[in-house]
Structure formats: C-alpha cells, structure tokens
Amino acid sequence: MSQSNVETGSVVRLSAGSSEAAIALAGGQPIVWRVDGRDLLWSGDPEHWGWRAPVLFPVVGQVNGGVVRIKSQTYDMPRHGFARTSPFRCLERGEDSARFRLDQETAETSFPLPFQLDLSVVLQPRSLSLEFTVSNPGSDILPYALGFHPAFPWPFDAGLQTDFDLRFEADEKAEVPIITPSGLLRSEHRSIPLMENRLSLTPELFRQDALVFLNARSRSWQFVAPSGSAIEMRLQNFPHLAAWTKPGAPFLSLEAWTGHADPEGFAGELVDKPSMILLPPDARSQHRVELAFRSPEGT
C-alpha cells in the first residue's frame, strides 16, 4: 500500500487479477465486489433497499427513543449509528488495498466522545477483507458497537430463492429473539427451521424482521447456491450474526455485529447498554471480516 494524499474522488477503486472492488468515501461503504465478472454485492436498488454494505458505528440496531445517554445527557442516535452517513477520508491506497478513517472531526453527529475508526480493505482474486480498528483518543471510556451489513443478490447464481440455504460452521440454536415493530429486542424467542447447521431460505423467514444469532458459536457461515457456489463470511471479534431481507426483495444481508439493538424498555446510560465494548482511554480494538467466493470446485 502506498502513501498518498487524501482521496479527492467519491469512490476508491481496487483490482486484483480479474476481481474488482469499489469503496465509497460516503460511509466507507463497499459498493462493488466483483469476481471474474460476477457481481456479488447487492446493487442498492432503492425500490427495495438503497444501501449495499454499510458500516455500523457506534451502535448497532435501534436505540430506544432514538437517543443515547452519556453522563445524564441525551444525544440523537439513528438506527445503526452515524458512520454509514458520515464522510470517511482515504489515507492510503494501492492497486488492491486502501485505508480509510472516520473521526470526531469529520463525523456528522453530536456524539460527544472522541473516537477514531480506521478501515483497511484488501482485495484478493477470490476475497474481500475489511479490518476495523477503533481507537479511543479521549480521557473517558468509549462505549461502542461495530457492525458490517453487506447484502448480496438473492439469487446470486442460477436457481430460485428457495433453492438457497445458509450453512453455519458450528451448532446454533434453532430460535431467534423476537424484534418489536420499533426494532428493539424482546426477551421472548421464536423458532426457526435450523437443522444440522443448515437453514433453508425462504422469504417468509423474514416476515418478522431479521434472524439474530446472539453470541453465535460460528466464526464463519456460507450463503450457498444449489450449484454449490457460495459466499462465505469469516469473522474475528464479532460475536453476533444476523440475516435479513425485506420479504420479496432480491437480496440477502449477512451481518456481523459486536453489539445489538436495545432490549425492549432499556433506558440506561450507553455504558450500561448490553453488549457494548467499553474501550479505555488510549486503547484500541480490532475486528475483521473476510468475504470469499467459493465455486463448486472449492476454489
């Protein structure tokens, strides 16, 4: 990766062999991931869902009442945080890699705590990896959650939507939390038809919102076509998984989270919100996601 001035365009384009990727400075969002001419990221068609692969920070999901509380003061906080609507700077770039940054100076938010969110992206012929580094330059604890929310065409290969499935690396519970109409998590759960680490996909699965796997055992999972082709997501330091679509839409989102939406009725301080990471002053934490395309031959 070579040093450069701050990127002046709106998109940073990467290439590796016959693969391509593009990262939008708006939100640090990957907007293209193409392997051997096959588009593997959702198009962002606003008729269904206008995002493609947003970065979620400093919260994941909905906060109760749309506000967070820090030292008894309230601050507006949109669903999934402010990173996805804030401008990132490109600090370095090469042909197949780039590094981006969002911090308090450039973020579009009233969030009062200093932070630095660095994103390093590396494209390889069959994979796209993203490494997130959260740093706390302030003098107080920084509570945060981080998420990556990519969506993929469904179907991304030949076949009907109902011919595709999700395959988990490890055994997961065949139940997920019920989500309220406002996006909060209830303590009650609903059953899903997950058997032997495999979930057959249908649009009806998502009529009650996302499937959320809290404290998942799997560190990888695959979105598999009937041909055997698969999009695999591998995770480091992301304890929660989620799968989501709008019923009837031609995409499926696989999400990696460190935190989650507020429990129903939660009204505490941000430092007391369940599953937040409490980063001490001058500390940093790293999280990594790798997306890989697998052909039926296993390459």
FENTA-V980713 format. One line per field, one symbol per residue. burial: b if it has 9 or more other C-alpha atoms within 8 Angstrom, else e. A space follows every 10 residues. Layout:
burial = ???
This chain:
burial = beeeeebeee ebebbbebbb bbbbbbbbbb bbbbbeeebb bbebbeeeee ebbbbbbbbb bbbbebbbbb eeeebbbbbb bbbbebbbbb bbbbebbbbb bbbbebbeee eeebbbbbbb bbbbbbbbbb bbbbbbbbee bbbbbbbbbb bbbbbeeebe bbbbbbbbbe bbebebbbbb eebbbbeebe eeebeebbbb bebeebeebb bbbeebebbb bbbbbbeebb bbbbbeebbb bbbbbbeeee bbbbbbbbbb bbbbeeeebb eebeebbbbb bbbbebbbbb bbbbbbeee
